[in-house]
Amino acid sequence: MKANCWMGRNTVEVREVPDPRILNSRDAVVRVTSSAICGSDLHLYDGHIPTMEKGDILGHEFMGEVVEVGPKVSTLKVGDRVVVPFPIACGDCTSCRHGMYSVCENSNPNAGMAEKLMGHAPAGVFGYSHMLGGYPGGQAQYARVPFADVGPIKIEDDLPDEKVLFLSDILPTGWMGAEMCDIKPGDTIAVWGAGPVGQFAVASAYLMGAERVVAIDRFPYRLETAERAGAESLNYEEVDVLDALRDMTAGRGPDACIDAVGMEAHCPVPAMYAYDRVKQAARLETERPYALREAILACRNGGIVSVIGVYGGVVDKFPMGSLMNRSLTLRSGQCHVQRYLKPLLGKIRKGDIDPSFVISHRMRLEDAPRGYEMFKNKLDDCNKVVLTP
């Protein structure tokens, strides 16, 4: 089959690779009909996530048709149309029983690698380094899906791929980011990053009852998308974000702040940006956490900082004093996608949200290298790329 493979920093290639096969009785094999390039894929592309190996198949946002099932998979049959969550979860461990699927205790066969960096291991993830299991991803013609009786959700109607594909990751991630804010009527929520995850966080915050949502980014086309969803916008290259948020909230700051940027944040302060870039390049820190720092400093006293942007290791100059002395609550996590699949599919069916609005480019799988370059460099107002085999 053809698959998009990581070949080194800033290099991916579509190659012929062996077809996946059933390896465990709870496996399924899915013929991929749609996949997407995610912002966190760029962390792999840029070489910031360790334990990638040449030839690894990328992609953790995908859906398709079941073509084979293991003997212990009773919930799916050949021909079923499914969306596959990015975290791989067994459904039986303590974490899964508590709905915390992204920290499943049984799905990461390389837990020892992750423990060296993180203390404990999160779940396995499709196409996202050997530290997170080494599972081949879904930017391919076919994919093996472990624990297929737990993860995939069947799409039993005629909803097109583009309306349901993002149940695999970014729609539930944006929803969870807003949910962690404990939104109450009248709340003001600030969202750092107006990419697809940030846009879904904006939409989710409004669906949960926020009165005002402020989107923070530097690309006009992304801010315009957030404005169409009802958000106010701040271009951090044109205004001082902390001052602007104080002015917008009578000096208090937002009730909750969502970091939808993660480890490769851009910074408008040249000296600070250079500091983080140099330390990251020298592997003295793994992140550029400018958005996270700013979200903490901006949040009102006693507020919540919700972190859904991906981080991989350690950060420098973390404002712990602000977090502790001002009674802030920090919440974070890779999304527990399986927890949100049915409720969010219901919202899509009812028309509460149409996730396809984030798509800007559609390409064939063989064009994935061009898609990565466009997405990374924001060429042609690239917001989200969907790939079809």
PEMO-V261497 format. One record per pair of residues at least 12 apart in sequence whose C-alpha atoms are under 10 Angstrom apart, sorted by the first residue. I is the first residue (numbers start at 1). GAP is how many residues later the second one is. D is the distance in whole Angstrom. If there is no record, write none. Layout:
i = <I/I>
gap = <GAP/GAP>
d = <D/D>
This chain:
i = <1/1/1/1/1/1/1/1/1/1/1/1/2/2/2/2/2/2/2/2/2/2/2/2/2/2/3/3/3/3/3/3/3/3/3/3/3/3/3/3/3/3/3/3/3/3/3/3/4/4/4/4/4/4/4/4/4/4/4/4/4/4/4/4/4/5/5/5/5/5/5/5/5/5/5/5/5/5/5/5/6/6/6/6/6/6/6/6/6/6/6/6/6/7/7/7/7/7/7/7/8/8/8/8/8/8/8/8/8/9/9/9/9/9/9/9/9/9/10/10/10/10/10/10/10/10/10/10/11/11/11/11/11/11/11/11/12/12/12/12/12/12/12/12/12/12/12/13/13/13/13/13/13/13/14/14/14/14/14/14/14/14/14/15/15/15/15/16/17/17/17/18/19/19/19/19/19/20/20/20/20/20/20/21/21/21/21/21/21/21/22/22/22/22/22/22/22/23/23/23/23/24/24/24/24/24/24/24/25/25/25/25/25/25/25/25/26/26/26/26/26/26/26/26/26/26/26/26/26/27/27/27/27/27/27/27/27/27/27/27/27/28/28/28/28/28/28/28/28/28/28/28/28/28/28/28/28/28/28/28/29/29/29/29/29/29/29/29/29/29/29/29/29/29/30/30/30/30/30/30/30/30/30/30/30/30/30/30/30/30/30/30/30/30/30/30/31/31/31/31/31/31/31/31/31/31/31/31/31/31/31/31/31/32/32/32/32/32/32/32/32/32/32/32/32/32/32/32/32/32/32/33/33/33/33/33/33/33/33/33/33/33/33/33/33/33/33/34/34/34/34/34/34/34/34/34/34/34/34/34/34/34/34/34/34/34/35/35/35/35/35/35/35/35/35/35/35/35/35/35/35/35/35/35/35/35/35/35/35/36/36/36/36/36/36/36/36/36/36/36/36/36/36/36/36/36/36/36/36/36/36/36/37/37/37/37/37/37/37/37/37/37/37/37/37/37/38/38/38/38/38/38/38/38/38/38/38/38/38/38/39/39/39/39/39/39/39/39/39/39/39/39/39/39/40/40/40/40/40/40/40/40/40/40/41/41/41/41/41/41/41/41/42/42/42/42/42/43/43/43/43/43/43/43/43/44/44/44/44/45/45/45/45/46/46/47/48/48/48/48/48/48/48/48/48/48/49/49/49/49/49/49/49/49/49/50/50/50/50/50/50/50/50/50/50/51/51/51/51/51/51/51/51/51/52/52/52/52/52/52/52/53/53/53/55/56/56/56/56/56/56/56/56/57/57/57/57/57/57/57/57/57/57/57/57/58/58/58/58/58/58/58/58/58/58/59/59/59/59/59/59/59/59/59/59/59/60/60/60/60/60/60/60/60/60/60/60/60/60/60/60/61/61/61/61/61/61/61/61/61/61/61/61/61/61/61/61/62/62/62/62/62/62/62/62/62/62/62/62/62/62/62/62/62/62/62/62/62/63/63/63/63/63/63/63/63/63/63/63/63/63/63/63/63/63/63/64/64/64/64/64/64/64/64/64/64/64/64/64/64/64/65/65/65/65/65/65/65/65/65/65/66/66/66/66/66/66/66/66/66/66/66/67/67/67/67/68/69/69/69/69/70/70/70/70/72/72/72/73/73/73/73/74/74/75/75/75/75/75/75/76/76/76/76/76/76/80/80/80/80/81/81/81/81/81/81/81/82/82/82/82/82/82/82/82/82/82/83/83/83/83/83/83/83/83/83/83/83/83/83/84/84/84/84/84/84/84/84/84/84/84/84/84/84/84/84/84/85/85/85/85/85/85/85/85/85/85/85/85/85/85/85/85/85/85/85/85/86/86/86/86/86/86/86/86/86/86/86/86/86/86/86/86/86/86/86/86/87/87/87/87/87/87/87/87/87/87/87/87/87/87/87/87/87/87/87/87/88/88/88/88/88/88/88/88/88/88/88/88/88/88/88/88/88/88/88/88/88/88/88/88/88/89/89/89/89/89/89/89/89/89/89/89/89/89/89/89/89/89/89/89/89/90/90/90/90/90/90/90/90/90/90/90/90/91/91/91/91/91/91/91/91/91/92/92/92/92/93/93/93/94/95/96/96/96/96/98/99/99/99/99/99/100/100/100/100/100/100/100/100/101/101/101/101/101/101/101/101/101/101/101/102/102/102/102/102/102/102/102/102/102/103/103/103/103/103/103/103/103/103/104/104/104/104/104/105/105/105/105/105/106/106/106/106/107/107/107/107/107/107/107/107/107/108/108/108/108/108/108/108/108/108/108/108/109/109/109/109/109/109/109/109/109/110/110/110/110/110/110/110/110/111/111/111/111/111/111/112/112/113/113/113/113/114/114/114/114/115/116/117/117/117/117/118/118/118/121/122/122/123/124/125/126/126/126/126/126/126/127/139/139/139/139/139/139/139/140/140/140/140/140/141/141/141/142/150/151/151/151/151/151/152/152/152/153/153/153/153/153/153/154/154/155/157/159/159/160/161/162/162/162/162/162/162/162/163/163/163/163/163/163/163/163/164/164/164/164/164/164/164/164/165/165/165/166/166/166/166/166/167/167/167/167/167/167/167/167/167/168/168/168/169/169/169/169/169/169/169/170/170/170/170/170/170/170/170/170/170/171/171/171/171/171/171/171/171/171/171/171/171/171/171/171/172/172/172/172/172/172/172/172/172/172/172/172/172/173/173/173/173/173/173/173/173/173/173/173/173/173/173/174/174/174/174/174/174/174/174/174/174/174/174/174/174/174/175/175/175/175/175/175/175/175/175/175/175/175/175/175/175/176/176/176/176/176/176/176/176/176/176/176/176/176/176/176/177/177/177/177/177/177/177/177/177/177/177/177/177/177/177/177/177/177/177/177/177/177/178/178/178/178/178/178/178/178/178/178/178/178/178/178/178/178/178/178/179/179/179/179/179/180/180/180/180/180/180/180/180/180/180/180/180/181/181/181/181/181/181/181/181/181/181/181/181/181/181/182/182/182/182/182/182/182/182/183/183/183/183/183/183/183/183/183/183/184/184/184/184/184/184/185/185/185/185/185/185/186/186/186/186/186/187/187/187/187/187/187/187/187/187/187/188/188/188/188/188/188/188/188/188/188/188/188/188/188/189/189/189/189/189/189/189/189/189/189/189/189/189/189/189/189/189/189/189/189/190/190/190/190/190/190/190/190/190/190/190/190/190/190/190/190/190/190/190/190/190/190/190/191/191/191/191/191/191/191/191/191/191/191/191/191/191/191/191/191/191/192/192/192/192/192/192/192/192/192/192/192/192/192/192/192/192/192/192/192/193/193/193/193/193/193/193/193/193/193/193/193/193/193/193/194/194/194/194/194/194/194/194/194/194/194/194/194/194/194/194/194/195/195/195/195/195/195/195/195/195/195/195/195/195/195/195/196/196/196/196/196/196/196/196/196/196/197/197/197/197/197/197/198/198/198/198/198/198/198/198/198/198/198/199/199/199/199/199/199/199/199/199/199/199/199/200/200/200/200/200/200/200/201/201/201/201/201/201/201/202/202/202/202/202/202/202/202/203/203/203/203/203/203/203/204/206/206/206/207/207/210/211/212/212/212/212/213/213/213/213/213/213/213/213/213/213/214/214/214/214/214/214/214/214/214/214/214/215/215/215/215/215/215/215/215/216/216/216/216/216/216/216/216/216/216/216/217/217/217/217/217/217/217/217/218/218/218/218/218/218/218/218/218/219/219/219/219/219/220/220/220/220/221/221/221/221/222/222/222/222/223/225/225/225/236/236/236/237/237/237/238/239/240/241/241/241/242/242/242/242/242/243/244/245/245/246/246/246/249/251/252/252/252/252/253/253/253/253/253/253/253/254/254/254/254/254/254/254/254/255/255/255/255/255/255/255/255/256/256/256/256/256/256/256/256/256/256/256/256/256/256/257/257/257/257/257/257/257/257/257/257/257/257/257/257/258/258/258/258/258/258/258/258/258/258/258/258/258/259/259/259/259/259/259/259/259/259/259/259/259/259/259/259/260/260/260/260/260/260/260/261/261/261/261/261/261/261/261/261/261/262/262/262/262/262/262/262/262/262/262/262/262/263/263/263/263/263/263/263/263/263/263/263/263/263/263/263/264/264/264/264/264/264/264/264/264/264/264/264/265/265/265/265/265/265/265/265/266/266/266/266/267/267/267/267/268/269/272/272/273/273/273/274/275/275/276/276/276/276/276/276/279/279/280/280/280/283/284/284/284/285/285/285/285/285/286/286/286/286/286/286/287/287/287/287/287/287/287/288/288/288/288/289/289/289/289/289/289/289/290/290/290/290/291/292/292/292/292/292/292/292/293/293/293/293/293/293/293/294/295/296/296/296/296/296/296/296/296/296/297/297/297/297/297/297/298/299/299/299/299/299/300/300/300/301/301/301/301/301/301/301/302/302/302/302/302/302/302/303/303/303/303/303/303/304/304/304/304/304/304/305/305/305/305/305/305/306/306/306/306/306/307/307/307/307/307/308/308/308/308/308/309/309/309/310/310/310/311/311/356/357/357/358/358/358/358/359/359/359/359/359/360/360/360/360/360/360/360/360/361/361/361/361/361/361/361/361/361/361/362/362/362/362/362/363/363/363/363/363/364/364/364/364/365/365/365/365/366/366/366/367/367/367/368/368/368/368/371/371/371/371/372>
gap = <13/14/15/16/17/18/19/139/140/141/142/388/12/13/14/15/16/17/55/137/138/139/140/363/364/387/12/13/14/15/16/52/53/54/55/56/133/134/135/136/137/138/139/140/362/363/365/386/12/13/51/52/53/54/55/133/134/135/136/137/361/362/363/364/365/12/48/49/50/51/52/53/54/122/131/132/134/135/363/364/38/39/41/46/47/48/49/50/51/52/121/123/363/38/45/46/47/48/49/50/36/37/38/39/44/45/46/47/48/33/34/35/36/37/38/39/43/45/32/33/34/35/36/37/359/362/363/366/33/34/35/36/43/358/361/362/33/42/43/44/45/46/356/357/358/360/361/42/44/353/354/355/356/357/41/43/125/126/351/352/353/354/355/40/42/125/351/124/38/40/123/124/121/122/123/124/125/116/121/122/123/124/125/47/48/49/121/122/123/124/46/47/48/49/122/123/124/47/121/122/123/45/46/47/48/121/122/123/44/45/46/47/48/121/122/123/43/44/45/46/47/48/64/119/120/121/122/123/124/41/42/43/44/45/46/117/118/119/120/121/122/38/39/40/41/42/43/44/45/48/49/50/115/116/117/118/119/120/121/124/35/36/37/38/39/40/41/49/113/114/115/116/117/119/32/33/34/35/36/37/38/39/48/49/50/51/52/53/54/108/111/112/113/114/115/118/31/32/33/34/35/36/37/48/50/51/107/109/110/111/112/113/358/30/31/32/33/34/35/49/50/51/106/107/108/109/110/111/355/356/357/29/30/31/32/48/49/105/106/107/108/109/128/132/354/355/356/27/28/29/30/49/104/105/106/107/127/128/131/328/330/331/352/353/354/355/24/25/26/27/28/29/48/102/103/104/105/106/126/127/130/131/133/330/350/351/352/353/354/23/24/25/26/27/102/103/126/129/130/132/133/323/326/327/329/332/335/348/349/350/351/352/21/22/23/24/25/102/331/334/335/338/347/348/349/350/21/22/23/131/132/157/158/159/334/337/345/346/347/348/131/156/157/158/222/223/225/270/271/333/336/337/344/345/19/20/88/221/222/223/224/269/270/271/17/18/19/20/86/87/331/335/222/330/331/333/334/85/219/220/221/267/268/269/333/14/83/84/85/13/327/328/331/218/330/234/215/216/232/233/235/238/239/263/264/265/79/80/81/82/237/238/262/263/264/63/64/67/78/79/80/81/236/262/263/62/63/77/78/79/80/81/82/83/75/76/77/78/79/80/82/76/77/81/81/71/72/73/74/78/79/80/81/69/70/71/72/77/78/79/80/81/82/83/86/68/69/70/71/77/78/79/80/81/82/27/66/67/68/69/76/77/78/79/80/81/24/25/26/27/65/66/67/68/75/76/77/78/79/108/109/22/23/24/25/65/66/76/77/78/104/105/106/107/108/109/325/20/21/22/23/24/64/75/76/77/78/81/99/102/103/104/105/106/107/324/325/326/18/19/20/21/22/75/79/80/89/90/91/92/98/101/102/103/104/105/15/16/17/18/19/20/74/77/78/79/88/90/91/97/101/12/13/14/15/16/17/18/77/89/90/12/13/14/15/16/76/77/78/79/82/88/12/13/14/75/76/75/76/79/80/76/77/78/79/75/76/77/74/75/76/77/74/75/73/74/75/77/78/79/72/73/74/76/77/78/73/74/75/76/71/72/73/74/75/76/80/69/70/71/72/73/74/79/82/83/86/68/69/70/71/72/78/81/82/83/84/85/86/258/42/54/61/64/66/67/68/69/70/81/82/83/84/85/253/254/257/16/17/40/41/60/65/66/67/68/80/81/82/83/84/87/250/251/252/253/256/16/37/38/39/40/41/42/51/52/65/66/81/82/83/84/248/249/250/251/252/14/15/16/17/20/21/35/36/37/38/39/45/64/81/82/247/248/249/250/251/13/14/15/16/18/19/20/34/35/36/37/38/44/45/47/57/58/59/60/62/63/64/248/249/250/12/13/14/15/16/17/18/19/34/35/36/57/58/59/60/61/62/247/248/249/14/15/16/17/18/33/56/57/58/59/60/61/13/14/15/16/56/58/59/60/247/12/13/14/58/12/13/14/12/28/54/240/242/243/241/237/238/239/240/241/23/233/234/235/236/237/238/239/21/22/23/49/50/233/234/235/236/237/238/20/21/22/23/231/232/233/234/235/236/17/18/19/20/21/230/231/232/233/17/18/19/20/232/15/16/17/18/19/15/16/17/18/14/15/16/17/18/25/26/39/40/13/14/15/16/17/22/23/24/25/26/27/12/14/15/21/22/23/24/25/26/13/14/19/20/21/22/23/24/12/13/19/20/21/22/19/20/17/18/19/20/16/17/18/19/16/15/14/195/196/197/194/195/196/12/211/212/211/22/12/12/13/17/18/19/20/12/226/227/229/247/248/249/250/225/226/247/248/249/224/247/248/247/188/17/186/187/188/190/16/186/189/14/15/185/188/189/192/187/188/190/192/189/190/196/195/192/193/194/195/196/197/224/182/185/186/190/191/192/193/194/177/180/181/184/185/190/191/192/190/191/221/30/31/189/190/192/170/171/173/174/175/177/178/181/188/169/170/173/28/165/166/167/168/169/172/26/27/28/29/30/31/138/165/167/185/25/26/27/28/29/30/32/33/164/166/169/170/173/182/184/25/28/29/32/163/164/165/166/167/168/169/171/172/24/25/27/28/31/87/135/136/160/161/162/163/164/167/22/23/24/25/26/27/28/29/30/31/84/86/134/135/161/22/23/25/26/27/28/29/30/32/33/133/160/162/165/169/24/25/28/29/130/131/132/156/157/158/159/160/161/163/164/14/20/21/23/24/25/27/28/80/81/82/83/128/129/130/131/132/154/155/156/157/158/13/20/22/23/24/25/26/27/28/29/30/32/78/79/80/128/129/130/22/25/26/29/127/76/78/124/125/126/127/128/149/150/151/152/153/24/27/74/75/76/77/122/123/124/125/126/148/149/150/23/26/28/73/74/121/122/124/22/23/24/25/26/27/28/72/73/121/21/24/25/26/27/71/21/23/24/25/26/27/23/24/25/26/69/18/19/22/23/24/25/26/67/68/69/17/21/22/23/24/25/26/60/61/65/66/67/68/69/12/13/16/17/21/22/23/24/25/26/42/64/65/66/67/68/69/110/115/116/12/15/22/23/24/25/26/41/42/43/44/55/63/64/65/66/67/68/69/105/108/109/115/14/22/23/24/25/26/40/42/63/65/66/67/68/69/70/100/104/115/22/23/24/25/42/44/65/66/67/68/69/70/73/99/100/102/103/115/117/22/23/24/25/26/29/30/65/66/67/68/69/72/98/116/20/21/22/23/24/25/26/27/28/29/30/31/32/39/66/67/189/20/21/22/24/26/27/28/30/31/65/66/163/187/188/189/26/29/30/64/159/161/162/163/187/188/62/63/64/111/112/161/17/18/19/24/28/60/61/62/63/110/111/16/23/24/26/27/28/30/32/61/156/158/159/26/29/60/153/155/157/158/12/14/25/57/58/59/107/12/13/24/25/27/28/29/56/23/26/27/28/149/150/152/149/23/24/25/145/146/45/20/18/19/20/42/13/14/16/17/18/19/20/41/43/44/12/13/16/17/18/19/20/31/34/40/43/12/15/16/17/18/19/20/43/15/16/17/18/19/20/21/25/43/44/75/16/17/18/19/20/44/49/74/15/16/17/18/19/20/48/49/50/16/17/18/159/162/13/14/15/161/157/160/161/162/136/159/160/161/12/132/133/158/30/31/32/30/31/32/30/29/28/53/54/57/52/53/55/56/57/55/54/53/54/52/53/54/51/49/46/47/48/49/42/44/45/46/47/48/50/41/44/45/46/47/49/50/51/43/44/45/46/47/48/49/50/39/40/42/43/44/45/46/47/48/49/50/72/73/74/35/37/38/39/40/41/42/43/46/47/48/49/50/73/33/34/37/38/41/46/47/48/49/50/51/73/74/30/31/32/33/34/35/36/37/46/47/48/49/50/51/73/31/32/46/47/48/49/50/27/28/29/30/31/46/47/48/49/50/25/26/27/28/29/30/45/46/47/48/49/50/17/23/24/25/26/27/28/29/46/47/48/49/50/51/52/12/13/16/22/23/24/25/26/27/45/46/47/12/22/23/24/25/26/27/44/22/23/24/25/21/22/23/24/22/21/16/18/15/16/17/14/13/41/12/13/14/39/40/41/36/37/34/35/36/31/30/31/32/27/28/29/30/31/25/26/27/28/29/30/23/24/25/26/27/28/29/23/26/27/28/20/22/25/26/27/28/29/25/26/27/28/18/13/14/15/17/23/26/27/23/24/25/26/27/29/30/25/12/22/23/24/26/27/30/32/33/34/22/24/25/26/29/31/24/23/24/27/29/30/26/27/28/21/22/24/25/26/27/28/21/22/23/24/25/26/27/20/23/24/25/26/27/19/23/24/25/26/27/18/23/24/25/26/27/23/24/25/26/27/23/24/25/26/27/23/24/25/26/27/23/24/25/22/23/24/22/23/28/26/27/24/25/26/27/23/24/25/26/27/15/20/21/22/23/24/25/26/13/14/19/20/21/22/23/24/25/26/22/23/24/25/26/22/23/24/25/26/22/23/24/25/21/22/23/24/21/22/23/20/21/22/17/18/19/20/13/14/15/16/13>
d = <10/8/5/6/6/6/9/7/6/7/10/10/6/5/5/6/9/9/10/9/6/6/8/8/8/8/6/7/7/9/10/10/9/6/8/10/9/9/8/6/4/6/8/10/8/8/9/9/9/9/9/8/6/6/8/9/9/6/6/9/7/8/9/7/8/9/10/8/5/5/4/6/9/9/9/9/8/9/10/9/8/7/10/8/7/6/5/5/6/7/9/10/10/9/9/8/5/6/8/9/9/8/9/7/8/8/6/9/10/10/10/8/6/5/5/9/10/10/9/10/8/5/5/7/9/9/8/10/10/7/9/10/10/7/9/9/8/9/9/10/9/9/8/6/9/8/10/9/10/8/9/8/6/10/10/9/9/9/8/6/8/7/8/9/9/9/9/10/9/9/9/10/10/9/7/8/9/9/10/7/6/6/9/9/10/10/9/8/7/10/8/7/6/10/7/9/9/8/9/10/9/10/7/9/9/10/7/9/8/4/5/5/7/9/9/10/8/5/7/5/5/9/9/9/6/5/6/7/9/8/6/5/8/8/7/7/6/4/6/5/8/7/8/6/4/6/10/10/8/8/9/9/8/6/5/7/8/6/9/10/10/8/6/6/5/6/9/9/7/6/5/6/9/9/10/8/6/5/4/6/7/9/9/9/9/9/8/10/9/9/9/6/5/6/7/10/10/8/5/5/6/6/9/10/9/10/9/9/6/4/7/9/9/7/6/4/7/9/10/10/10/10/7/8/7/5/5/7/10/8/7/8/6/5/7/9/10/10/10/9/8/9/8/10/9/6/7/8/6/6/7/10/9/8/9/9/7/8/7/10/10/9/7/6/5/7/7/8/5/4/7/9/10/10/6/6/8/10/9/10/7/9/9/9/9/6/5/7/9/7/8/5/7/10/9/7/10/8/8/10/10/9/9/10/10/9/10/8/6/4/6/9/9/7/8/7/10/8/8/8/7/8/7/6/7/8/8/8/7/9/8/10/9/9/9/9/10/8/8/9/9/8/8/8/9/9/10/9/9/10/8/8/10/9/10/10/9/9/8/9/10/8/7/9/8/7/8/10/9/8/9/10/9/8/9/8/7/10/9/8/8/9/9/9/10/9/10/8/8/10/8/10/9/9/9/10/9/9/8/9/9/7/8/10/8/10/8/7/10/9/8/10/9/6/9/10/10/10/10/7/8/7/10/8/9/9/10/9/5/5/6/9/10/9/9/8/5/6/8/10/8/8/8/9/10/7/9/8/9/8/8/7/8/9/6/9/9/9/8/5/5/7/7/8/10/8/4/7/9/9/7/5/7/6/8/9/10/7/5/8/10/8/4/5/5/8/8/8/5/8/7/5/6/8/10/9/6/6/8/8/8/9/7/7/6/8/9/8/7/8/7/7/8/5/6/8/9/9/7/6/8/8/10/9/6/7/9/9/10/10/6/8/9/7/9/9/9/10/8/6/4/6/9/8/10/10/9/10/10/10/8/9/6/9/9/8/9/8/6/6/7/8/10/9/9/9/10/10/10/9/9/10/8/6/6/5/6/9/9/10/10/5/5/5/6/7/10/10/10/10/10/10/6/8/10/9/9/10/9/8/10/10/10/9/10/9/9/8/8/7/5/9/9/7/8/6/8/9/10/9/8/7/10/9/9/8/10/7/8/8/9/8/6/6/7/9/10/10/6/5/4/6/9/10/9/9/10/9/5/5/7/7/9/7/6/8/7/6/10/9/10/9/8/9/10/6/4/7/9/9/10/8/5/9/9/9/10/10/10/9/9/10/10/6/6/8/10/9/7/4/6/10/10/9/6/7/9/9/10/9/6/6/9/10/9/9/9/10/9/6/6/10/10/9/9/7/9/7/5/8/8/9/10/9/6/6/5/7/10/8/9/9/8/8/7/7/8/8/7/9/8/9/6/8/10/6/5/6/7/10/9/9/8/7/7/9/9/7/10/10/10/9/6/7/8/5/8/7/6/9/7/8/9/8/7/9/10/7/7/9/10/9/7/8/6/6/10/9/8/6/9/9/7/8/8/10/9/10/8/9/6/8/10/9/9/9/9/6/7/10/10/10/10/9/9/9/10/7/9/8/6/10/10/9/9/8/6/9/9/8/9/7/10/10/9/9/8/5/7/7/8/6/5/8/8/8/6/6/5/8/9/9/7/4/5/8/9/8/9/8/9/6/5/8/10/9/8/7/6/9/10/9/7/8/10/9/6/5/9/9/8/8/8/7/7/5/4/8/9/8/6/5/8/9/10/9/8/9/9/8/5/8/10/10/8/10/7/6/7/5/8/8/9/9/7/7/7/8/10/8/5/8/9/9/5/7/9/9/10/9/9/7/9/9/7/9/10/10/9/9/10/8/7/10/9/10/9/10/9/7/10/8/10/8/9/8/7/10/9/9/7/8/9/6/9/8/10/9/6/10/9/9/8/9/9/9/8/7/8/9/10/10/9/9/9/8/10/9/9/7/5/9/10/8/8/9/7/9/9/6/5/5/9/10/9/7/8/10/9/7/8/8/9/9/10/10/7/8/10/8/9/8/6/9/8/8/10/9/7/9/8/9/9/7/9/7/10/10/7/5/9/10/7/9/10/9/9/9/8/7/10/9/6/8/10/9/10/9/9/9/8/10/7/9/8/9/9/7/8/6/9/9/6/7/10/7/7/9/8/8/10/9/7/9/9/8/5/8/7/9/8/5/6/8/5/4/8/8/7/9/9/8/8/10/9/9/10/7/6/9/8/5/8/9/9/10/9/10/8/9/10/8/9/10/9/10/8/9/9/9/7/8/9/10/8/10/9/9/9/6/10/8/9/9/7/8/8/9/6/7/6/9/9/8/9/10/8/9/10/9/6/8/9/6/5/9/9/8/10/9/9/7/8/10/9/9/8/8/8/9/9/9/8/8/6/9/10/10/9/7/8/10/9/10/8/6/8/8/8/6/7/6/10/9/10/8/10/9/10/10/8/10/8/10/7/9/10/7/7/6/9/8/8/10/10/8/6/7/9/9/10/8/5/6/6/10/8/6/5/7/9/9/10/8/5/5/7/8/8/6/8/9/10/6/6/5/6/8/9/8/8/5/5/7/9/10/8/7/9/7/8/6/5/6/9/10/9/6/6/5/6/8/9/10/10/9/10/8/6/5/6/7/9/9/9/10/8/9/6/8/7/5/6/9/8/9/9/10/10/7/6/5/6/9/10/9/10/9/6/5/6/7/9/10/9/9/8/6/5/7/10/10/8/6/5/6/6/9/10/7/8/9/7/10/9/7/6/5/9/10/9/9/9/7/5/5/9/9/8/9/10/6/6/6/9/8/10/9/6/6/9/8/7/9/8/8/9/10/10/8/9/10/6/9/9/9/8/8/8/10/7/8/9/10/10/9/9/9/6/8/7/7/10/6/9/9/8/9/8/9/10/10/8/8/8/5/8/9/9/8/8/9/8/6/10/8/9/9/10/10/8/9/10/10/9/8/10/9/9/10/10/8/10/8/10/8/7/7/10/7/8/7/9/8/6/8/9/10/8/10/9/9/8/9/8/9/10/10/8/7/8/9/9/10/10/8/5/6/8/9/10/10/9/9/9/5/5/5/7/9/9/9/9/8/10/6/6/5/6/9/10/10/9/6/5/6/7/10/8/10/10/10/8/7/5/6/8/9/9/10/10/8/5/6/6/8/9/10/9/7/9/9/9/9/9/10/8/9/10/7/9/9/10/8/9/7/8/9/8/10/10/9/7/9/6/9/9/10/9/8/10/8/7/9/8/6/9/9/10/7/9/8/9/9/9/9/9/8/5/8/10/9/6/5/4/8/9/9/7/5/6/9/8/9/10/10/6/6/8/8/5/7/9/9/9/9/6/7/10/9/5/5/6/7/9/9/10/9/9/6/8/10/8/6/9/8/6/5/6/8/10/9/9/7/10/10/8/6/5/6/7/9/10/10/10/10/7/6/9/9/7/9/8/6/5/6/6/9/9/9/9/9/7/5/4/8/10/9/9/7/8/9/8/5/7/9/8/8/7/9/7/8/8/7/4/5/6/9/10/7/4/5/6/9/9/9/7/6/5/7/9/10/9/9/9/10/9/6/5/7/9/9/9/9/9/10/8/5/6/6/6/9/10/8/9/7/8/9/9/6/8/9/10/10/8/8/10/8/10/9/10/5/8/8/9/8/10/10/9/10/9/10/10/9/9/9/10/8/5/6/7/8/7/6/6/6/9/10/7/7/7/7/6/8/9/10/7/8/10/9/10/7/8/9/8/10/10/9/9/10/9/9/8/9/10/8/9/10/8/6/6/9/10/10/9/9/9/7/9/7/7/10/8/10/9/8/10/7/8/10/10/10/10/9/9/8/10/8/9/8/9/9/9/5/6/6/10/9/10/10/6/5/5/7/10/9/7/5/6/9/10/9/6/5/6/7/9/7/6/5/6/8/8/6/5/6/9/8/6/5/7/9/9/6/6/7/8/9/9/9/10/9/8/10/10/10/10/9/10/7/6/9/9/6/5/6/7/10/9/8/6/5/5/6/8/9/9/9/9/7/8/6/5/6/9/9/6/5/6/8/7/6/5/6/9/8/5/5/6/9/5/5/5/9/9/8/8/10/10/9/9/7/10/9/7/9/9/8>
